[in-house]
Amino acid sequence: MSEEGAFWATLAEKFFGLLIAILGAIAMYYTFASADVLGAFTGFFGFLAIVLLLLGLFLILAKPE
């Protein structure tokens, strides 16, 4: 892959990582803000939100080859 292609691939990876991290943070906020409504499912949706947040942070912090 050319150097220009590698730049755009890295930029796309960081961009999608940022989007996923923002989505995870928003999901975590709404999950824990409405914990009384979710009841027993709060832990499940909180876990999924944390997984999204960590996946996004991993994509942002990953070093290109």
Stockholm file with secondary structure:
# STOCKHOLM 1.0

chainA/1-65         MSEEGAFWATLAEKFFGLLIAILGAIAMYYTFASADVLGAFTGFFGFLAIVLLLLGLFLILAKPE
#=GR chainA/1-65 SS CCHHHHHHHHHHHHHHHHHHHHHHHHHHHHHHHTHHHHGGGHHHHHHHHHHHHHHHHHHHHCCCC
#=GC SS_cons        CCHHHHHHHHHHHHHHHHHHHHHHHHHHHHHHHTHHHHGGGHHHHHHHHHHHHHHHHHHHHCCCC
//
